[in-house]
Amino acid sequence: MNKNNQPETKQILANTLLDLLKSKPFPKITVNELCEKSMIVRSTFYLHFQDKYELLAYCLDKTSKELEALMETHEPKDFFVVLLSNFQEKEKIFFNIFETELNAELLEMFYQFFSRYITLVLEEKLARGALLPGPVESVTAFYVSGLVGMTLRWIKSGYKLSKETLASCQYRLMKDIL
């Protein structure tokens, strides 16, 4: 295979997985189905990914980069609404990743994303002379656990709360560090 086609093939497989996740739980999606829907032969799939979990990790990494771009372009108060809007736009995808099991890659993506965001905020506060209730790593872990837990419960509940209500609650809980 021409090396120039590798990113394109990966993107086709990623798009196929995301499309399937709109209507089917992740555990029920097979490599055969991914290959059939994307019109890519199975051996080509395995040139790019070890299995469907590695493909999911690739998709989640791309999503994480999209979220980081949102973080850089929005003020904290608006950021939570924008972030939750992004999750809600992809609601079927996230719900089908979580439907039967807690996916470690997705959980790690949430933790890493929120950790980077909160660590940056806390380090800026320290640089301005603010006092924190503990080391940056500990305070970050505390807030990240809460944000991730709230967001996952919201997704698992089928988005019962409005994104504005949840974002407002998250912002108020974190207001002291923002």
Secondary structure, DSSP 8 states (H G I E B T S, - for coil): --GGGHHHHHHHHHHHHHHHHTTS-GGG--HHHHHHHHT--HHHHHHH-SSHHHHHHHHHHHHHHHHHHHHHHS-HHHHHHHHHHHHHHTHHHHHHHHSSS--HHHHHHHHHHHHHHHHHHHHHHHHTT---SS-HHHHHHHHHHHHHHHHHHHHHTTS-S-HHHHHHHHHHHHTTT-
